[in-house]
Every structure is written in C-alpha cells, then in structure tokens.
C-alpha cells in the first residue's frame, strides 16, 4: 500500500502519514501508523480492504470501498445488502467480519464507474453492496 500510495502521489495529490481528516484530499501512507498501533491480525487475510475499514473506524466515518466489481458476490449471487459475513473473493477474508463486528457503515462499489462514487458522495442510491445498515 505504501508503494502504491507513492505511485499515486505522482499524479498531484500530497501524501500524509497522519490518520486524521485532512482539509484537502491526501493519500494516506499507512505503514508507520500500522507499525506503531498494531491494530490488525498479522495475516495474508488482511489487505487494504480491512486496513481501510480500520481507518474508517478510527476516524468515525462511513467507508466507501472501491473495487473492480459491481457488488459483493457470494454463492453465485450478487449481494446488495449484507448484515452478516458471507464467503466471497471480492473483499479480503477479514473485511466483512471486521466491518460488521465494529459497526462500521460501509458500501462496496465499483471504482470503474466514477458516477457511482459521485452518487454515494451526494447521498444518492447506486449499484453496490451496503454492509451493516
């Protein structure tokens, strides 16, 4: 995540190592925060999905997770709303349990459709999966 953050910063957004709500958009470099606080299991089951959920929890904000899928799929079905964990390959294995156990309002949407992110940010309904609310 750290290296990808530095890569993204080449497109003009500044980076930060501080987990706080910035006044302007920033790219979070999470390595030092995670090392100092050590909040998550040390497992390949934890990826940027669960790290983003932890950040949302610390900041007390809802999470919008951008993925390359339209919604979370499980058992051959598209799940538009989840209130309990389901088996899926669309998010990391820790993500759903973490979000639900910590009461983090979350939505998973496709980052391939910028209009969906705009809709969520404007408080409008869009295609995706809501989790826990």
N, C-alpha and C positions, 0 to 999 in steps of 0.2 A: 504494500500500500504506500509505503514511504516513497519508493522509487517512482511509482505511478503518479503520486502527488507532485513530485518534482517535474516529471514529464509534463503534466497538465499545466504547471505554472509557466511553462514556456509560451503559453497562449495568452498570457497577460494577467492572470489572477495571482495576487500575492499569496504566500503560504503563511501558516501560523502553526505553532506547537502548543498553543493555549486553547484549552477546551472551554470556550466561552462564546456567547452570542456576539458575533462581530457586527460593527456598524455597517460594513460593506462586505460583499462576498469574499471569502477566503477559502483556500484549500487547506484542510487540516492534515498535518503530518502527525500521525498518532503514535509513532514508535516510543518516544520518550514518555508520553503520558501513560501508555500501557505498561512500560517497564517500571515506572515509579509507583503506579497504583495497583498493578497486577490483578485486575478485576475479573478476568475470564479464565476458563479452563485452558490448560496448555494442551491443545489437541488440534489435529487437522480438521476436526469437525467445526471449528470456529474460524470463520473467514471474515471478510469485510462486511458481510451481512450482519453478523452478530456484533461486530465492533461498532457498526453504525447504530444498532439498537441500544448498545450500552451508552454511546454518546448521547442519543436522544433521551435516555433515562436520566443521565447526569444533568442534562440541560433542562429537563422537564418539558420537552416539546414532543409533539407527534412526529412520527417518522414516515417519510415517503422514500421508499426503496425503489430505485430504478433498476430494472433488469432487462434482459433481451426477450422476455416472454410477455404475453398479454395479461396473464394472471397465473397464480399458482395452480399447478395441475397435480392431481393425485388419483391413482387408480383409474386412469384414463378419462377422468372428469376434470373440467375446469371449475375451480372453486372460487366463487366471487366473494364469499364471506367465510371466515374461519373463527371459531370460538374455542377450538381445541387443536392440538397438533395432528397433522396427517403426514404419512410418508410422501416425500416429494424430492425430486432432484433440482427443483427450481430455486431453492434457497439452501443455505448450509444446514446441516443436521441439528445444530443448536438453536438456530434462529427462532423458529415458531415457539418452542418451549420457553425461550428467554423472554420474548415479547409478551406472551400470554402470562407467564408467571410474574412478570414485573409490571403488568398493567399498562404497557406502552401502546397507545393507539398507533396503528401502523397501516399503511397501504402500500401494496406492491403493484407497480405499473410498469409498462414498457417504456424504456428510455428511447426507443426507436421512434416514438411518436411524441414530439415536443408539445403538441397541442394537449395531450393528456396531462402533462406536468402543469401546463398553464391552467387547465381546468381545475386540478386539485388545489393549486395555489390560490385560485379565485373562489374556492369553496363549492365548486360545482361537481356533480357526479361524472364519473368517467369509467372506462373499462379498466378493470384491475381486480385485486383482491383486498378487501378490508379485513383487518385482523383485530379481534378483541373489542370491536364497538359496533 
